[in-house]
């Protein structure tokens, strides 16, 4: 085996003096590493026949695996992204929607407690527990809103959120399979919409962006659809 470093890149050449016999196939050793940290991992090379034997060759920069060191300070900084906050009007919409869900549930619980004689004894305790939980459930969107943000980049969409446990997630646009914009009756009054993105990873990679401005939701949807139509 001969390792050479011509101007065009790294050449790997394997010579074998046996005559070519049908589908003869050779593989490089498990790892061939050059002094400048360029490496090649188990590439099957196409045989070429010559009068005096068999020669395998790898063209410059073809099939070359580069695994160079990346300093952490040179990596993209997520905190530098121009994150966009969700509309403030969405807070009232979310709180009202939760209130419309929570009040009937509480009413049913208290009604059953009144109808079932032995359960009346626990009614004050239930009220003391359920009413604070109901308040937290309704007010949660107000507390979480400042931390819920969105950034759209050329090839992915980045989300940030979390009130107690903060999180940041990025989803590649080339994995998106379906995207839609929906509007509920409460959202329609405030010109808001929900953007739902379904990905190839199933529910684990899919997400819904609630209470975006309707125009912004349509813009993001159109960008994702155009991205999918554009040949990579």
C-alpha positions in Angstrom: 0.0 0.0 0.0 1.2 3.5 -0.9 0.0 6.7 0.8 0.7 9.9 -1.2 -0.3 13.5 -0.7 -0.5 15.2 -4.1 -1.7 18.8 -4.4 -5.3 17.6 -5.2 -5.7 15.7 -2.0 -5.0 12.3 -0.4 -4.4 9.3 -2.7 -4.7 5.7 -1.5 -3.3 3.1 -3.8 -3.4 -0.7 -3.2 -1.5 -2.9 -5.6 -1.9 -6.6 -6.0 0.2 -8.7 -8.4 -2.3 -11.5 -8.9 -4.2 -11.5 -12.2 -7.8 -10.2 -12.2 -10.3 -13.0 -11.6 -14.0 -12.1 -12.1 -15.4 -10.1 -9.3 -12.2 -9.8 -7.2 -12.8 -7.3 -4.5 -10.4 -5.7 -2.0 -10.9 -3.6 1.1 -8.6 -1.2 2.9 -7.7 -2.1 6.4 -10.2 -0.9 9.1 -8.6 2.5 9.4 -6.0 4.3 7.4 -4.9 7.6 9.0 -2.8 10.3 7.5 -0.5 12.6 9.5 -2.9 15.6 9.0 -5.8 13.7 10.7 -7.5 12.9 7.4 -8.9 9.4 7.6 -10.6 6.8 5.5 -12.9 4.1 6.9 -13.4 0.8 5.2 -14.0 1.9 1.6 -14.6 -0.8 -1.0 -12.6 0.2 -4.1 -13.5 -0.7 -7.6 -10.8 -2.9 -9.3 -9.0 -1.8 -12.4 -7.1 -4.4 -14.5 -3.6 -3.9 -15.9 -1.5 -6.3 -17.9 0.9 -7.0 -15.0 -1.7 -7.3 -12.3 -4.5 -5.6 -10.4 -4.5 -2.0 -9.1 -7.0 -0.2 -6.8 -7.0 3.6 -6.5 -8.9 6.3 -4.7 -9.4 9.6 -6.5 -8.4 12.8 -4.8 -10.9 14.0 -2.2 -13.4 11.3 -3.3 -14.8 9.2 -0.4 -12.6 11.1 2.0 -13.9 11.3 5.5 -12.7 14.5 7.3 -12.9 14.5 11.0 -11.2 17.7 12.1 -11.2 19.3 15.5 -13.9 22.0 16.2 -13.3 24.5 19.0 -16.4 25.0 21.1 -16.0 28.8 20.9 -16.4 28.5 17.1 -19.8 26.7 17.4 -23.0 28.7 16.6 -24.4 30.4 19.7 -28.0 29.7 20.2 -28.5 32.7 22.5 -27.5 34.9 19.6 -30.5 33.8 17.5 -33.2 36.5 16.9 -35.9 34.8 18.9 -39.4 36.1 18.4 -41.9 36.2 21.2 -45.5 35.0 20.7 -48.3 37.6 20.6 -49.3 38.9 24.1 -53.0 38.6 23.0 -52.5 34.8 23.0 -52.2 34.9 26.9 -55.9 35.8 27.3 -57.0 33.3 24.7 -55.1 30.5 26.4 -56.4 31.4 29.9 -60.0 31.7 28.7 -59.7 28.3 26.9 -58.4 26.7 30.1 -61.1 28.4 32.2 -63.8 26.9 29.9 -62.3 23.5 30.5 -61.6 23.7 34.2 -64.9 25.3 35.4 -67.2 22.5 34.1 -64.8 19.9 35.6 -64.9 21.5 39.0 -68.7 21.9 38.8 -69.1 18.1 38.1 -66.8 17.2 41.0 -68.7 19.4 43.5 -72.1 18.3 42.2 -71.1 14.6 42.7 -69.8 15.4 46.2 -73.2 17.0 47.1 -75.2 14.1 45.7 -73.2 11.4 47.4 -73.9 11.7 51.1 -70.6 10.4 52.6 -68.6 12.5 50.2 -69.9 15.8 51.7 -67.5 15.4 54.6 -64.6 15.8 52.1 -66.1 18.7 50.2 -64.2 21.5 52.1 -60.9 19.6 51.7 -61.5 19.0 48.0 -62.3 22.7 47.5 -59.1 23.6 49.4 -57.1 21.5 47.0 -58.9 21.8 43.7 -59.4 25.6 43.7 -55.6 26.4 44.0 -54.8 23.8 41.3 -57.5 25.4 39.1 -55.9 28.8 39.6 -52.5 27.5 38.6 -53.9 25.7 35.6 -55.6 28.9 34.3 -52.7 31.3 35.1 -50.0 29.1 33.7 -50.0 30.6 30.2 -49.4 34.1 31.8 -46.3 32.9 33.6 -44.9 30.8 30.8 -45.5 33.4 28.0 -42.2 35.4 28.5 -40.1 32.2 28.0 -41.9 30.8 25.0 -40.0 31.9 21.8 -39.5 31.0 18.2 -36.7 31.4 15.6 -36.8 30.4 12.0 -33.5 29.7 10.2 -32.8 28.7 6.6 -32.8 24.9 7.3 -34.5 24.5 10.7 -36.9 26.0 13.2 -35.8 26.6 16.8 -38.1 26.6 19.8 -37.5 27.7 23.3 -39.7 27.4 26.3 -40.3 26.1 29.8 -41.3 27.9 33.1 -39.7 25.6 35.7 -37.5 23.5 33.4 -36.1 25.5 30.4 -35.6 23.8 27.1 -34.4 24.6 23.6 -35.3 22.3 20.6 -34.4 22.5 16.9 -36.2 20.7 14.1 -34.7 20.2 10.6 -37.1 21.4 7.9 -36.1 18.5 5.6 -37.8 16.1 8.0 -41.2 17.9 7.9 -43.9 15.8 6.2 -47.0 17.9 6.8 -47.7 21.5 8.0 -51.1 23.1 8.6 -52.6 26.3 10.1 -55.8 26.0 12.2 -58.0 28.6 13.9 -60.3 28.1 16.8 -63.3 30.4 17.6 -61.4 32.2 20.4 -58.3 32.7 18.1 -60.4 34.1 15.3 -61.5 37.0 17.4 -57.8 38.0 18.0 -56.5 37.1 14.6 -54.4 34.2 16.0 -53.8 30.7 14.7 -52.1 27.4 15.5 -49.3 26.1 13.3 -48.9 22.3 13.4 -45.8 20.7 12.0 -45.7 16.9 11.6 -42.3 15.3 11.0 -40.9 12.0 9.9 -40.0 11.1 13.5 -43.7 10.9 14.4 -45.1 12.5 17.6 -41.6 12.7 19.1 -40.5 15.3 16.5 -43.9 17.0 15.8 -45.0 20.2 17.5 -47.7 22.8 17.5 -47.2 26.5 17.8 -50.3 28.0 19.5 -51.5 31.5 19.2 -49.2 32.9 16.5 -50.3 35.9 14.6 -52.4 34.5 11.7 -50.2 36.2 9.1 -47.0 34.9 10.7 -48.3 31.4 10.9 -49.2 31.5 7.1 -45.7 32.9 6.4 -43.9 30.1 8.2 -46.2 27.5 6.6 -45.5 28.9 3.1 -41.7 29.0 3.8 -41.7 25.3 4.9 -43.7 24.3 1.8 -41.3 26.2 -0.5 -38.3 24.7 1.3 -39.7 21.2 0.5 -40.3 22.0 -3.1 -36.8 23.4 -3.6 -34.3 20.6 -4.7 -31.6 20.1 -2.2 
